[in-house]
Amino acid sequence: MREPLELLADEFVTERRRGASISVEAYADAHPDLADEIRELFPLIDTLESASTHDEQAAPLATFKRPERLGDIEIVRELGRGGMGIVYEGVQSKLGRKVAVKVLPQQTLFDQRRLERFEREARTAGSLTHPHIVPIYSVGHAEGLHYLVMPLVEGVGLDHLLTAVAEGATEVRIASGLPLAVPAHNSAEYWKLAAQLALGAAEALAAAHQHGTLHRDIKPANLLVDRHGAAWVTDFGLAKAMQGDDLSRSGELVGTLRYMAPEQFRGECTPQSDLYALGLTLFEVLTLRPAFPQEQPSEAIRAITQQSVPAPRSINPAIPRDWETLVLKLAAREPQDRYASAELLVADLRRMIAGEAIQARPLRPMERGARWAKRNPLVAGLGFALVLVSVAAVMVTAALLRPPPIEQLAPPSPGGESDFAEPRLRPPLGPPGRGPGPWRGPPNQRPRNGPRQGRPPGELPPRPPQPV
């Protein structure tokens, strides 16, 4: 059964798509019991819906006709389409080399946001040099089209490779049309390939972060796998300089929803946000399913901001424990619980590949509980109060059920002294002169088990002499 907040979120999205004039505050006022959750969640949904509608209206890429030539580049065929443009395979006539050409269709030139992203990718990727980052050869403008020229990576997107693995395929076709072998899931070759891909992506992020650049859109579709099994990071259209980037306004909500870190929904983005997205990408590599499979934006946002990533081994027990530990550290909800830098991740991946123990360790139950209490102070406070009340109730019940002292149970003897007083200090019974032992005389001569006449109350009887 769906929760009331989810039903209200779906209603909010439906009304907004119909063009109705609605406000977040109106929903909050109409549902005061959910007002705080509505004010936190609905603005994010509104932002995502605005971006989605803007994209649909701005770029009718399906009607774009492939150009025959751009400058000195002869266009051969289409390789794929992304959120910002279309990628073609081309041949640069003067140099006789194959290249990839990303074209910004003419229809999108009036979309200032797309144009800014296009120019940002050219500027950012052009300034980064690393073996696992797809560089920019040049930027051009011809036939009314803006385009980027990049090396043609003979490979396939990681998203397509994972689909082939899930389907049990033994090979997949790369950009050149040649086959790329696909190892079986859970095989030793598969874990080796996963480590190799993770290491390449981590080294690329480390280089970008050292350069002062955040990628902000790490996901399987933006990682290319070449024919040697190496990873290439591409699409820096959402990249942001860590300092002084006017194109990345404070509070801007960017990235692919399913891979966004919780803090990005608050308009915050740090190097740990890139590591979180890489952690979710590796989660898919291990389990062949997304960490947050929710389709509705409202449900996805709630899951990402309120839930932790499930343990990969709970989905696939064949996953090595070090892999699970590493992924859960990358995808921790709080940035301070993740790797402090991409360099530390690189070091752990190299240890894993070498068969050494990684430095990352899973959170202990006490630490996990403390972090949960910090995120949910109200629930934690109520739970703690309930525990205290339960303990107090148990203690009171035990006190009420405890039997009274034995002195309170014995009736007083005619002499005013309890017959049960100090039973352990009485001399053992036995016939005179024989010392301790059971009474062996006639029953009617058995000594009375009580105080003797004439002895003051509380005085112990004299111990009879013991035989030598």
C-alpha positions, -999 to +999 in steps of 0.1 A: +000+000+000+014+034-010+020+060+016-001+093+016+029+114+008+036+094-024+000+097-035+001+135-029+034+137-049+018+118-079-012+141-077+011+172-076+030+159-107-002+151-126-017+186-119+015+203-129+018+184-162-018+194-170-007+230-166-026+237-135-015+267-113-006+250-081+018+258-053+038+239-028+024+260+001-012+252-010-005+215-006+013+221+027-016+241+041-041+215+029-022+187+046-007+201+079+003+166+091+026+163+061+036+199+057+073+196+066+077+166+042+058+184+014+079+216+017+111+195+015+101+171-013+078+190-037+102+218-047+127+192-058+100+175-079+090+208-094+126+215-104+130+181-120+097+185-139+108+219-151+140+205-165+122+175-181+096+197-198+123+221-210+143+193-226+113+179-243+104+212-258+139+224-267+154+195-287+134+175-311+165+154-320+144+127-337+138+151-367+175+161-370+190+151-403+225+138-403+251+161-419+273+148-447+303+168-438+314+192-411+346+212-421+372+187-430+354+158-413+333+134-433+304+120-413+302+082-415+274+071-392+256+079-360+270+064-328+245+075-302+224+103-287+228+119-254+210+146-233+229+173-251+235+162-287+242+135-312+275+117-315+287+106-350+317+086-363+337+107-387+370+107-407+392+137-406+404+141-441+436+160-435+449+136-409+432+105-421+421+095-386+388+084-372+371+107-348+339+111-328+320+142-335+294+155-310+270+178-328+247+203-311+216+204-334+206+237-349+172+236-331+189+237-297+209+268-304+181+289-290+182+269-257+207+289-237+211+261-211+221+235-236+245+260-253+261+267-220+265+230-213+281+225-247+306+253-242+314+241-207+322+206-219+345+220-246+363+242-221+365+216-193+374+184-212+398+204-233+418+214-203+419+179-188+446+154-199+444+119-186+446+084-201+410+077-188+393+110-198+380+114-233+398+146-245+386+173-269+406+177-301+389+208-314+357+229-314+341+238-347+311+256-363+299+248-398+266+247-416+250+265-387+260+237-363+283+237-333+304+205-328+332+190-307+358+167-322+371+139-299+391+107-304+370+077-314+371+052-285+368+017-298+345+005-272+309+005-258+290+023-231+291+006-197+253+007-197+251-014-229+278-038-215+258-044-183+227-051-204+246-077-224+259-093-192+224-095-177+211-111-209+238-137-208+255-125-240+290-137-247+300-106-268+289-071-277+297-050-307+319-019-301+320+013-321+341-002-349+317-031-353+343-056-338+331-080-311+341-074-275+340-105-252+316-103-223+327-124-192+300-143-174+286-126-143+301-137-110+331-152-128+367-144-118+371-127-152+341-105-144+354-093-110+388-086-127+371-065-154+350-047-127+381-038-107+399-026-139+369-004-148+366+010-113+403+018-111+403+037-144+372+057-135+386+065-100+420+076-115+401+099-139+381+115-111+412+119-090+428+138-119+397+160-125+394+168-088+431+177-086+424+200-115+396+216-095+368+201-116+337+181-105+320+159-131+286+158-114+270+133-138+289+100-133+268+070-144+271+039-166+262+058-198+291+082-193+317+055-189+331+039-221+347+005-220+373+000-247+384-033-263+411-037-237+387-034-208+398+001-198+373+028-187+370+062-202+351+090-185+331+112-210+305+139-211+317+168-190+286+189-200+276+193-163+312+197-150+317+224-124+348+242-112+351+238-075+356+275-072+343+304-093+320+288-119+294+313-128+275+287-149+269+266-118+247+287-096+242+281-059+214+256-053+214+243-089+200+208-091+218+190-119+227+154-128+209+122-135+184+117-107+191+080-100+228+087-094+226+120-075+240+121-040+217+131-012+234+164-006+229+174-043+192+177-035+202+205-012+222+222-039+255+210-025+282+192-046+316+181-035+342+155-047+325+130-025+293+135-046+312+122-076+324+093-055+289+085-044+277+084-081+306+061-089+296+039-060+261+036-074+275+028-108+297+000-093+266-012-074+250-019-108+282-036-120+280-060-090+243-066-089+231-058-124+203-037-110+202+000-099+205+008-062+174+029-064+151+014-090+121+037-084+107+051-116+086+080-102+108+111-094+090+116-060+097+080-050+133+081-062+140+114-043+125+100-011+146+068-014+178+086-021+174+112+007+159+089+034+173+054+027+207+038+026+220+018-003+212-019+002+241-043+009+251-058-025+256-093-010+219-093+001+211-092-036+240-113-049+258-134-023+285-143-047+299-108-045+333-107-027+331-091+007+358-065-001+337-053-030+307-049-008+327-029+018+342-007-009+308+001-026+290+007+007+317+032+017+315+050-016+277+052-014+274+062+023+246+086+029+268+112+047+298+126+027+321+123+057+315+086+058+328+081+022+364+081+010+380+114+018+394+116-018+395+097-051+432+090-044+423+069-013+398+050-035+425+044-061+448+030-034+421+006-021+413-006-056+450-013-062+452-033-030+421-053-041+437-061-075+469-071-058+450-095-035+458-074-004+433-063+023+416-029+016+417-001+042+379+005+041+360-011+069+322-015+073+305+007+100+301-011+133+265-015+145+270+012+172+283+037+146+254+028+122+229+034+150+245+067+160+243+080+124+207+068+121+198+087+153+215+118+140+194+117+108+162+109+127+165+127+160+127+128+167+122+090+162+154+082+180+144+104+210+110+087+212+126+053+209+150+061+237+122+074+259+102+042+252+132+021+262+136+040+295+099+036+303+101-001+295+131-006+318+114+013+346+083-008+342+103-040+345+121-028+376+088-017+393+072-050+384+101-070+398+100-050+430+063-057+434+067-094+428+097-099+451+088-120+482+089-102+516+118-110+540+116-142+559+113-124+593+080-109+580+066-144+573+072-162+606+046-159+634+060-149+668+066-176+693+050-175+728+083-161+742+081-131+718+108-143+694+105-158+659+111-195+656+129-187+624+154-163+638+190-170+629+185-206+617+220-209+603+236-201+637+217-228+657+238-259+667+231-290+647+208-315+663+221-348+676+221-369+708+241-355+737+278-363+735+277-375+699+282-341+682+265-331+650+242-356+633+206-365+628+184-372+658+183-409+665+163-410+698+125-414+704+105-388+685+088-376+717+122-367+732+134-347+702+147-313+714+125-283+708+137-263+678+134-228+693+149-206+719+154-219+754+136-205+783+156-180+803+179-169+774+176-132+764+162-126+730+190-126+703+215-145+724+230-175+707+229-209+725+263-222+736+280-246+712+281-281+728+316-296+733+330-315+704+345-349+708+383-351+705 
